[in-house]
Amino acid sequence: MKKILFLAIVLIAMGCKSTKTNLKSNSMNLKNLHTENKAVATQLLFEPTQGKVVSLQIAKNEQLKEHVTTIPALLLCVSGDATYNEETGKKIHLTSGDYVKIPVNVKHWVDAHELTNFLLIK
Protein backbone atom coordinates (compact mmCIF):
# COMPACT_ATOMS: atom_id res chain seq x y z
CA MET A 1 0.00 0.00 0.00
CA LYS A 2 2.86 2.40 0.85
CA LYS A 3 4.46 1.71 -2.56
CA ILE A 4 1.20 2.48 -4.38
CA LEU A 5 0.71 5.69 -2.37
CA PHE A 6 4.29 6.77 -3.07
CA LEU A 7 3.91 6.01 -6.79
CA ALA A 8 0.63 7.98 -6.92
CA ILE A 9 2.28 11.00 -5.25
CA VAL A 10 5.22 10.86 -7.67
CA LEU A 11 2.89 10.65 -10.69
CA ILE A 12 0.75 13.53 -9.45
CA ALA A 13 3.85 15.65 -8.80
CA MET A 14 5.21 14.89 -12.27
CA GLY A 15 1.84 15.75 -13.81
CA CYS A 16 1.73 19.08 -11.99
CA LYS A 17 5.28 19.87 -12.99
CA SER A 18 4.47 19.01 -16.60
CA THR A 19 1.43 21.32 -16.57
CA LYS A 20 3.47 24.15 -15.09
CA THR A 21 6.12 23.72 -17.80
CA ASN A 22 3.48 23.84 -20.53
CA LEU A 23 2.00 27.04 -19.13
CA LYS A 24 5.43 28.63 -18.95
CA SER A 25 6.31 27.72 -22.54
CA ASN A 26 3.12 29.40 -23.81
CA SER A 27 3.71 32.67 -21.93
CA MET A 28 5.17 35.73 -23.63
CA ASN A 29 7.84 37.97 -22.15
CA LEU A 30 9.21 41.21 -23.60
CA LYS A 31 12.79 40.17 -22.86
CA ASN A 32 12.38 37.24 -25.26
CA LEU A 33 11.61 39.59 -28.16
CA HIS A 34 15.15 40.96 -28.13
CA THR A 35 17.51 38.20 -29.20
CA GLU A 36 20.33 40.36 -30.58
CA ASN A 37 22.92 41.85 -28.25
CA LYS A 38 22.38 45.51 -29.20
CA ALA A 39 22.67 48.73 -27.23
CA VAL A 40 19.10 49.69 -28.20
CA ALA A 41 16.60 47.25 -29.73
CA THR A 42 12.97 47.62 -30.80
CA GLN A 43 10.30 45.14 -31.80
CA LEU A 44 6.89 46.10 -33.16
CA LEU A 45 4.29 44.24 -31.08
CA PHE A 46 1.22 45.13 -33.09
CA GLU A 47 0.05 47.98 -35.28
CA PRO A 48 -3.53 49.13 -34.90
CA THR A 49 -5.23 51.10 -37.66
CA GLN A 50 -3.96 54.28 -36.01
CA GLY A 51 -0.80 54.50 -33.92
CA LYS A 52 1.42 51.65 -32.74
CA VAL A 53 2.86 49.91 -29.70
CA VAL A 54 6.59 49.12 -29.70
CA SER A 55 8.68 47.06 -27.30
CA LEU A 56 11.90 48.96 -26.61
CA GLN A 57 14.92 47.55 -24.80
CA ILE A 58 18.00 49.55 -23.80
CA ALA A 59 21.12 47.79 -22.54
CA LYS A 60 22.80 48.72 -19.24
CA ASN A 61 24.66 52.05 -19.43
CA GLU A 62 23.40 52.71 -22.97
CA GLN A 63 21.26 55.53 -24.34
CA LEU A 64 18.32 55.99 -26.66
CA LYS A 65 19.76 59.01 -28.46
CA GLU A 66 18.21 62.47 -28.49
CA HIS A 67 15.24 62.74 -30.83
CA VAL A 68 11.83 64.40 -31.30
CA THR A 69 8.40 62.86 -31.75
CA THR A 70 5.81 64.48 -34.01
CA ILE A 71 2.87 62.75 -32.30
CA PRO A 72 2.08 62.36 -28.58
CA ALA A 73 3.61 59.24 -27.02
CA LEU A 74 3.55 57.32 -23.76
CA LEU A 75 6.70 55.55 -22.52
CA LEU A 76 5.99 52.79 -19.97
CA CYS A 77 8.86 51.17 -18.07
CA VAL A 78 8.14 47.45 -17.79
CA SER A 79 11.38 46.45 -16.05
CA GLY A 80 14.76 47.91 -15.22
CA ASP A 81 16.00 51.35 -14.20
CA ALA A 82 16.39 54.38 -16.48
CA THR A 83 16.15 58.16 -16.68
CA TYR A 84 14.01 60.05 -19.20
CA ASN A 85 15.51 63.47 -20.07
CA GLU A 86 14.15 66.48 -21.98
CA GLU A 87 15.95 69.46 -23.45
CA THR A 88 13.92 71.58 -21.02
CA GLY A 89 15.97 70.10 -18.17
CA LYS A 90 13.18 67.79 -17.02
CA LYS A 91 14.45 64.42 -15.71
CA ILE A 92 12.25 61.54 -14.65
CA HIS A 93 13.59 58.39 -12.97
CA LEU A 94 11.75 55.32 -14.32
CA THR A 95 11.45 51.85 -12.81
CA SER A 96 8.96 49.04 -13.36
CA GLY A 97 5.44 50.45 -13.72
CA ASP A 98 6.50 54.09 -14.14
CA TYR A 99 5.54 56.00 -17.26
CA VAL A 100 5.99 59.40 -18.85
CA LYS A 101 3.90 61.27 -21.40
CA ILE A 102 6.25 62.47 -24.12
CA PRO A 103 5.28 65.85 -25.56
CA VAL A 104 5.32 66.65 -29.27
CA ASN A 105 8.36 68.48 -30.71
CA VAL A 106 10.47 68.34 -27.52
CA LYS A 107 13.95 66.81 -27.78
CA HIS A 108 14.30 63.91 -25.36
CA TRP A 109 16.49 60.87 -24.69
CA VAL A 110 16.63 57.94 -22.28
CA ASP A 111 19.63 56.67 -20.27
CA ALA A 112 19.44 53.08 -19.00
CA HIS A 113 21.18 52.34 -15.68
CA GLU A 114 20.54 48.61 -16.11
CA LEU A 115 18.96 46.47 -18.84
CA THR A 116 15.55 48.15 -19.21
CA ASN A 117 12.39 47.21 -21.12
CA PHE A 118 9.73 49.69 -22.18
CA LEU A 119 6.49 49.81 -24.09
CA LEU A 120 6.30 52.86 -26.36
CA ILE A 121 2.74 53.73 -27.27
CA LYS A 122 2.08 56.23 -30.08
N, C-alpha and C positions, 0 to 999 in steps of 0.2 A: 504494500500500500504506500509506503514512504517513497519507493522508487517511482511509482506512478504519479504521486503528488509532485515530486521533484521534477519529473519530466514535463508535467503539465505547466508548472511554473516557468521552466526554461522555454517552452514553446510559446507561452503567452508573452514572456519578455522579449523573445526574438520577434514575434509578430508586432508588438508595440514599437520596437526599435525600427523594424522595417517600414512601418507606417510613417514614423517620424522622418525617416530618411526620404521617403517619397514626397512628403509635404515640403521638405527643405529643397529638394531638387526642382520643384515646380515654382518656388518663390523667386521674385525678381529683386535685385539689389542694384542701386546706381553704381556702386563700385565695380560691378561686373561688366558694365558697359564700356569701361575704359581699359582696354587690354594693352595699349601701347604705352611705353614709358616716356611720356611727353611732359613738358613743363606745364602746359595748359592744353586740355582736351575737351572737346564738345561732342555730344551725341544727340541728334534730334530724336525726341521721344515720340511725338506725334504732332501733326500739323492740322489744326482745325481750319475751317473755311476762312477764318480771319485770325491773325496772330499765330503764335507758336509757343511751345514749351520745350526748352532745351536743357539737357543735363550738362552741367559744366563742372569740370574737376581741375583744380590747380594744385600742383605738387608743392611740397613743403619748401618754404623760402623762395617761392616763385611768384610772378606777378602777371595778372591779366593787365596788359598795357593800357595806357591812357587812351580813351576813345569817347565818342559822343553817340547817343541814341537819338533817333529822329521820331520815335514813338515812345509813349510811357512804358515803363518796364517795372517788374517786381523781381527782386533777387532774394531767394529763400535759401538760407544755409541749412543743409540737411545734416551734415556732419563736418567736424573739423573746427578750425579756428582761423579767422581771417579778419582783415580790416578793409572796409570800404572807404575810399577817399574821393573827395570832390575838389575841383579847382577852387571852390569857394572857401576851402579850409575845413570843411565838414569832414569828420572822421567818425565812423561807426564800427565798433567791435562786434563781430558776428560769430556766434557759435550755434550749435544745433538748435533749430527752431526759430532763430532770429531772421528777420527779413528787413529789407529796405526798399522804399519806392524810389526808383531812379527817375529823376526829372528829365524832360526833353531838352536837348541842346546844352547840357552841362557836361564838361569834361570830367571823367571819373575813371578810377582804376581800382583794382583789388589786390592786396598783398596777402598771401597765405602764410601763416605761421606754422602750419602743419598741413598734411594732405587734407584738402577740403573739397567737399561736394556740395554743389548748389543746384537749384532749379531756377532757371531764368524764364520768366513768363512775360511775353510781349503780346 
